[in-house]
Amino acid sequence: MTPPSAPVASPDPGAAQSVAGLSVLITADAYPPEFRGGGEEIVRRTTAGLREAGARVHVLTAGTPAESIQEGVRVSRVRGGRYALNAARRRIGRYAAAADIVHTFTYHSCLPSLL
């Protein structure tokens, strides 16, 4: 199944001033090209908007372990499905220590993101 495509909205100029130069870690249980039902597309659009506004964005998600750059966004995947993020608290902690902002999209990554 292919995710629907839609243009990414241009960031609000006021928002661009507030995130430009910041490092943002986003934790989510899925991220493209994985497609489960649409939530991962919302995460992708959010990362695109943050990147366009000048933020350095890093996504930590589940899947086949890999490090990649997708559309200018660093993507790190931990082995396993969505529940794998519950066991990734140390890794999330390392990445969070280097970030100015940590944003989590799903409850599977919420608790480890708080630690």
C-alpha positions as CSV (number, residue, x, y, z in Angstrom):
1,M,0.0,0.0,0.0
2,T,1.4,3.4,-0.9
3,P,0.8,6.4,1.4
4,P,-1.2,9.3,0.1
5,S,0.9,12.2,-1.1
6,A,0.2,15.8,-0.2
7,P,2.3,18.9,-0.3
8,V,4.0,20.0,2.9
9,A,2.7,23.3,4.1
10,S,5.1,26.2,4.2
11,P,6.1,26.9,7.8
12,D,4.8,30.0,9.5
13,P,7.5,32.7,9.5
14,G,7.1,33.2,13.2
15,A,7.6,29.5,13.8
16,A,10.7,29.5,11.7
17,Q,12.3,32.0,14.0
18,S,11.5,29.9,17.0
19,V,13.0,26.6,15.8
20,A,15.8,27.7,13.5
21,G,19.1,26.2,14.6
22,L,17.5,23.9,17.2
23,S,18.0,20.2,17.4
24,V,14.8,18.2,17.5
25,L,14.5,14.5,18.3
26,I,11.3,12.9,17.2
27,T,10.3,9.4,18.4
28,A,7.6,7.5,16.6
29,D,6.8,3.9,16.1
30,A,6.7,4.2,12.3
31,Y,8.2,6.4,9.7
32,P,8.2,6.2,5.9
33,P,8.7,4.3,3.8
34,E,6.9,2.1,6.2
35,F,3.1,2.6,5.9
36,R,0.6,1.3,8.4
37,G,-2.3,3.7,8.3
38,G,-1.3,7.3,8.0
39,G,0.3,8.4,11.3
40,E,3.8,8.0,9.8
41,E,2.9,10.4,7.1
42,I,1.9,13.0,9.7
43,V,5.3,12.4,11.3
44,R,7.0,12.9,7.9
45,R,5.2,16.1,7.2
46,T,6.1,17.4,10.7
47,T,9.7,16.6,10.2
48,A,9.7,18.3,6.7
49,G,8.2,21.5,8.2
50,L,10.7,21.6,11.0
51,R,13.6,21.0,8.6
52,E,12.3,23.8,6.3
53,A,12.0,26.1,9.3
54,G,15.7,25.5,10.0
55,A,15.7,22.8,12.7
56,R,18.1,19.9,12.7
57,V,15.7,16.9,12.9
58,H,16.5,13.3,14.0
59,V,13.8,10.6,14.0
60,L,14.1,7.5,16.1
61,T,11.7,4.8,15.0
62,A,11.3,1.0,14.9
63,G,12.1,-1.3,12.0
64,T,15.2,-2.9,10.5
65,P,18.2,-1.4,12.2
66,A,19.7,1.3,10.0
67,E,20.9,4.9,10.0
68,S,19.9,7.0,7.0
69,I,19.1,10.5,5.7
70,Q,15.6,10.9,4.2
71,E,14.7,14.2,2.8
72,G,17.4,15.9,4.9
73,V,16.2,14.2,8.1
74,R,18.4,11.8,10.0
75,V,16.5,8.5,10.6
76,S,17.6,5.9,13.1
77,R,15.7,2.6,13.4
78,V,15.8,0.2,16.3
79,R,15.3,-3.5,15.7
80,G,11.7,-4.8,15.9
81,G,8.2,-3.5,15.8
82,R,6.5,-0.6,17.5
83,Y,7.0,-2.2,21.0
84,A,10.8,-2.1,20.4
85,L,10.8,1.5,21.4
86,N,9.7,0.6,24.9
87,A,13.1,-1.2,25.3
88,A,15.1,1.6,23.6
89,R,15.1,4.0,26.6
90,R,19.0,4.1,26.8
91,R,19.3,4.9,23.1
92,I,16.5,7.5,23.3
93,G,18.3,9.0,26.3
94,R,21.6,9.3,24.4
95,Y,19.9,11.0,21.5
96,A,17.7,13.2,23.7
97,A,20.8,14.5,25.6
98,A,22.0,16.0,22.3
99,A,18.6,17.5,21.4
100,D,17.0,20.8,22.4
101,I,13.5,19.4,21.9
102,V,12.2,15.9,22.2
103,H,8.8,15.2,20.6
104,T,7.0,11.9,20.7
105,F,4.2,10.9,18.5
106,T,3.0,7.6,19.9
107,Y,2.5,6.0,23.3
108,H,4.9,3.3,22.3
109,S,7.7,5.8,22.5
110,C,6.3,8.2,25.1
111,L,7.6,6.6,28.3
112,P,11.1,6.0,27.1
113,S,11.2,9.6,25.8
114,L,10.4,10.9,29.3
115,L,13.2,9.0,30.9
